[in-house]
Amino acid sequence: MTCSFDGSLRVWNLKTGEQIGDAWWDGEDPVWAIALCLDGKKVICGCADGAVRLWDIDTGKIIARWTGHTGYVRSVCWSQDGGRVMSGSDDGTARVWDMESGKTVLAIETGLSKVEVVIYSPHTTMIATGGDSEDHLKEFMKIWDAKTGKLIINLQGHTGTVYCLTWTADGSTLISGSHDDSIRTWSTTTWQQMRVLTGHTSAVSGAAISPNGHILASVSWDKTARLWNLENGLSIGLPLQHPDNVECVSFSTDGKLLATGCWDNNAYSWDMSGILKEAGLLNPTVS
């Protein structure tokens, strides 16, 4: 499934590349982000009109529109149990919504001028936010208590807007990508920076960890996607070239396909088998 600034959501057949059914529409406002519920029955999206929309996967119909943000909603995600949804907005807030009632149950004033990304920790005990900030503050990443909304720590290291965040499955490591062209890994035990992954030559806009937890995929405004070995921080294979800036990335559930979304208005799927086989990472034990 993809979303677009043209205001649509679309579902695709990965084998044929053909669109399945009609595009989903609810107005013409750009759709910035989507997230599928773990049960596969619902999807949420964040839109330029400030609304969070809930859709039914089977029917492609809108279930609810949640309003409260006063700026673009750039990031959305689900809690582990599917009972809550979180969103981050240009209004500088992160909101937690009750899925059943659609009411805001927690609103966090992050201190960021724009919240580019919000994400729950694997056990839904913490919330990580990333975004834009006044340069002299260097507050591009913050960790919050998911129940109380209280600040746990401000992670300093990046020198530009943080656009993407992802946790390892066990919650031990948080990974961030930034406008400063770097990817950084953080220990969630000590909150110390562990590694800086360099290679991209422009902003790192998206990141995803493979289902087996061994590989990181990152995408950038340098028109490439890159693969990294999380065990040693080294790059895997050559960059995957695109016609324009790359905005988002996701692995298939078996880790053998990679999907990327590009500014040329297209989505791409990539067969990872050859690269991973060469790197000796094709079929490591799933953790």
C-alpha positions as CSV (number, residue, x, y, z in Angstrom):
1,M,0.0,0.0,0.0
2,T,1.2,3.5,-0.8
3,C,0.1,7.0,0.0
4,S,0.8,10.2,-1.9
5,F,0.7,14.0,-2.0
6,D,-2.0,13.5,-4.6
7,G,-4.3,12.7,-1.7
8,S,-4.8,9.0,-2.5
9,L,-4.1,5.6,-0.9
10,R,-3.5,2.8,-3.4
11,V,-3.1,-1.0,-3.0
12,W,-0.8,-2.9,-5.3
13,N,-0.1,-6.5,-6.4
14,L,3.6,-7.0,-5.7
15,K,4.0,-9.7,-8.3
16,T,2.5,-7.9,-11.2
17,G,3.0,-4.3,-10.1
18,E,-0.7,-3.6,-11.0
19,Q,-3.0,-1.5,-8.8
20,I,-5.7,-3.5,-7.0
21,G,-9.1,-1.8,-7.3
22,D,-9.7,1.9,-7.2
23,A,-7.6,4.5,-5.4
24,W,-8.9,5.4,-1.9
25,W,-9.9,9.1,-1.6
26,D,-11.2,11.3,1.2
27,G,-10.6,14.8,-0.1
28,E,-7.6,16.0,-2.0
29,D,-5.2,17.0,0.8
30,P,-1.8,15.4,0.6
31,V,-1.4,12.2,2.6
32,W,2.0,12.2,4.4
33,A,2.1,8.9,6.2
34,I,0.3,5.6,6.6
35,A,0.6,2.7,9.1
36,L,-1.1,-0.7,8.9
37,C,-2.5,-2.2,12.1
38,L,-0.9,-5.5,13.1
39,D,-4.2,-7.4,12.6
40,G,-4.1,-6.3,8.9
41,K,-7.7,-5.0,9.1
42,K,-7.2,-1.3,9.4
43,V,-4.8,1.4,8.2
44,I,-4.3,5.0,9.4
45,C,-3.0,7.9,7.5
46,G,-1.8,11.4,8.4
47,C,-2.9,14.3,6.2
48,A,-2.0,17.9,5.3
49,D,-5.3,19.1,6.7
50,G,-4.3,18.1,10.2
51,A,-6.6,15.0,10.4
52,V,-5.8,11.4,11.2
53,R,-7.9,9.1,9.1
54,L,-8.9,5.5,9.9
55,W,-9.7,3.1,7.0
56,D,-11.1,-0.4,6.7
57,I,-8.7,-2.5,4.6
58,D,-11.4,-4.9,3.2
59,T,-13.7,-2.2,2.0
60,G,-11.3,0.7,1.3
61,K,-13.8,2.9,3.1
62,I,-13.1,5.6,5.7
63,I,-14.1,4.6,9.2
64,A,-13.3,7.8,11.1
65,R,-11.5,11.2,10.9
66,W,-9.8,12.4,14.1
67,T,-9.1,16.1,14.4
68,G,-7.1,18.1,16.9
69,H,-3.8,18.9,15.2
70,T,-3.4,22.3,13.7
71,G,-0.7,21.5,11.2
72,Y,0.3,18.8,8.8
73,V,0.3,15.3,10.3
74,R,3.7,13.9,9.1
75,S,3.9,10.6,11.0
76,V,1.5,8.0,12.4
77,C,2.0,4.6,14.2
78,W,0.0,2.0,16.1
79,S,0.5,0.7,19.6
80,Q,1.5,-3.0,19.9
81,D,-2.0,-4.1,20.9
82,G,-3.7,-2.0,18.2
83,G,-5.7,-0.1,20.9
84,R,-4.0,3.3,20.4
85,V,-2.7,5.4,17.5
86,M,0.0,8.1,17.7
87,S,0.5,11.0,15.4
88,G,3.1,13.8,15.0
89,S,2.4,17.1,13.5
90,D,3.9,20.4,12.2
91,D,2.1,22.0,15.2
92,G,4.9,20.6,17.4
93,T,2.8,18.1,19.2
94,A,2.5,14.3,19.4
95,R,-1.0,13.0,20.1
96,V,-2.1,9.6,21.3
97,W,-5.6,8.6,20.2
98,D,-7.9,5.9,21.6
99,M,-8.8,3.7,18.6
100,E,-12.4,3.0,19.7
101,S,-13.5,6.4,20.7
102,G,-11.2,8.5,18.5
103,K,-10.4,10.8,21.5
104,T,-7.0,12.2,22.3
105,V,-5.8,10.5,25.5
106,L,-2.4,12.2,25.6
107,A,-1.0,15.3,24.0
108,I,2.7,16.0,24.2
109,E,4.1,19.5,23.6
110,T,7.4,18.3,22.3
111,G,9.2,21.6,22.0
112,L,10.0,20.8,18.4
113,S,8.9,23.2,15.8
114,K,7.8,20.3,13.6
115,V,7.4,16.7,14.6
116,E,8.6,14.7,11.6
117,V,8.4,11.3,13.2
118,V,6.8,9.5,16.2
119,I,7.2,5.9,17.1
120,Y,6.3,3.6,20.1
121,S,9.0,1.4,21.6
122,P,8.3,-2.3,21.0
123,H,6.6,-2.7,24.4
124,T,4.7,0.6,24.1
125,T,6.4,1.9,27.3
126,M,8.1,4.8,25.6
127,I,7.6,7.2,22.7
128,A,10.3,8.6,20.5
129,T,9.9,11.8,18.6
130,G,12.1,13.5,16.1
131,G,11.9,16.6,14.1
132,D,13.0,20.2,13.6
133,S,14.3,22.6,16.2
134,E,15.9,25.9,16.7
135,D,19.6,25.4,15.8
136,H,21.0,26.6,19.1
137,L,18.9,24.1,21.1
138,K,20.0,20.9,19.3
139,E,16.9,19.2,20.4
140,F,16.1,17.0,17.5
141,M,15.2,13.7,19.3
142,K,13.3,13.2,22.5
143,I,12.1,10.2,24.5
144,W,8.9,10.3,26.5
145,D,7.1,8.1,29.0
146,A,4.1,6.6,27.0
147,K,1.8,6.7,30.0
148,T,2.5,10.1,31.4
149,G,3.9,12.0,28.5
150,K,6.8,13.1,30.7
151,L,10.2,13.7,29.1
152,I,12.8,10.9,29.7
153,I,15.7,12.3,27.8
154,N,16.8,14.6,25.0
155,L,19.2,12.8,22.8
156,Q,21.9,15.0,21.4
157,G,24.2,14.2,18.5
158,H,22.4,15.1,15.3
159,T,23.0,18.6,13.9
160,G,19.9,18.7,11.8
161,T,16.2,17.7,11.6
162,V,15.5,14.1,12.5
163,Y,13.3,12.6,9.8
164,C,13.1,8.9,10.7
165,L,13.3,6.6,13.8
166,T,13.1,2.9,14.2
167,W,13.6,0.5,17.2
168,T,15.1,-2.9,17.1
169,A,12.6,-5.6,18.0
170,D,14.0,-6.1,21.5
171,G,13.9,-2.4,22.2
172,S,17.6,-2.3,23.0
173,T,18.6,0.0,20.2
174,L,17.0,3.1,18.6
175,I,18.1,4.2,15.2
176,S,17.7,7.7,13.8
177,G,18.2,9.4,10.4
178,S,18.8,13.1,9.9
179,H,19.1,16.1,7.6
180,D,22.8,16.0,8.7
181,D,23.1,13.0,6.3
182,S,24.0,10.6,9.1
183,I,22.4,7.5,10.7
184,R,23.0,7.1,14.4
185,T,22.4,4.1,16.7
186,W,21.6,4.6,20.4
187,S,21.6,2.3,23.4
188,T,18.3,2.5,25.2
189,T,19.9,1.2,28.3
190,T,22.5,4.0,28.7
191,W,21.0,6.4,26.1
192,Q,24.5,6.7,24.7
193,Q,25.3,7.0,21.0
194,M,26.9,3.7,19.7
195,R,27.6,4.2,16.0
196,V,27.4,6.8,13.3
197,L,26.7,5.3,9.9
198,T,27.9,7.5,7.0
199,G,27.6,7.2,3.3
200,H,24.5,9.1,2.3
201,T,25.3,12.6,0.8
202,S,22.0,14.2,1.7
203,A,19.2,14.0,4.3
204,V,18.3,10.5,5.5
205,S,14.5,10.5,5.2
206,G,13.5,6.9,6.0
207,A,14.8,3.7,7.7
208,A,13.5,0.2,8.3
209,I,14.9,-2.9,10.0
210,S,14.6,-6.3,8.3
211,P,12.3,-8.9,10.1
212,N,15.3,-10.9,11.2
213,G,16.8,-7.8,12.8
214,H,20.2,-8.1,11.0
215,I,19.8,-5.5,8.3
216,L,19.0,-1.8,8.2
217,A,17.7,-0.2,5.1
218,S,17.9,3.6,4.7
219,V,16.7,6.0,2.0
220,S,17.9,9.5,1.3
221,W,17.4,12.7,-0.7
222,D,20.7,11.7,-2.4
223,K,18.4,9.5,-4.6
224,T,19.6,6.2,-3.1
225,A,18.6,3.4,-0.8
226,R,21.4,1.7,1.2
227,L,21.6,-1.5,3.2
228,W,23.6,-1.9,6.4
229,N,24.8,-4.8,8.5
230,L,23.5,-3.9,12.0
231,E,26.0,-6.2,13.7
232,N,29.0,-4.2,12.5
233,G,27.6,-1.0,11.0
234,L,29.1,-1.7,7.6
235,S,27.3,-1.1,4.3
236,I,26.0,-4.0,2.2
237,G,26.3,-4.0,-1.6
238,L,26.0,-0.9,-3.7
239,P,23.5,1.9,-3.2
240,L,20.1,1.3,-5.0
241,Q,19.8,4.2,-7.4
242,H,16.5,6.1,-8.0
243,P,15.5,8.8,-10.4
244,D,14.8,11.3,-7.6
245,N,14.9,11.8,-3.9
246,V,13.7,8.8,-1.9
247,E,11.3,9.4,0.9
248,C,10.3,6.1,2.6
249,V,11.3,2.4,2.8
250,S,9.8,-0.9,4.1
251,F,10.7,-4.6,4.1
252,S,8.4,-7.4,3.2
253,T,7.5,-9.8,6.0
254,D,10.1,-12.4,4.8
255,G,12.8,-9.7,4.3
256,K,13.4,-10.6,0.7
257,L,11.7,-7.6,-0.9
258,L,12.3,-4.0,-0.2
259,A,9.8,-1.2,-1.1
260,T,10.8,2.4,-1.6
261,G,8.8,5.5,-2.3
262,C,10.3,8.2,-4.6
263,W,9.7,11.8,-5.5
264,D,9.2,10.8,-9.1
265,N,5.7,9.7,-8.1
266,N,6.5,6.0,-8.2
267,A,7.0,3.2,-5.7
268,Y,9.6,0.6,-6.3
269,S,10.1,-3.0,-5.2
270,W,13.6,-4.5,-5.0
271,D,14.6,-8.2,-4.8
272,M,17.1,-8.4,-2.0
273,S,18.0,-12.1,-2.5
274,G,21.2,-11.5,-4.5
275,I,22.6,-8.8,-2.2
276,L,21.8,-10.7,1.0
277,K,23.1,-14.0,-0.4
278,E,26.4,-12.3,-1.3
279,A,26.6,-10.8,2.2
280,G,25.8,-14.2,3.9
281,L,22.5,-12.8,5.3
282,L,19.9,-14.4,3.1
283,N,18.4,-16.8,5.6
284,P,19.6,-16.0,9.1
285,T,17.4,-17.3,12.0
286,V,14.4,-15.0,12.5
287,S,14.5,-13.6,16.0
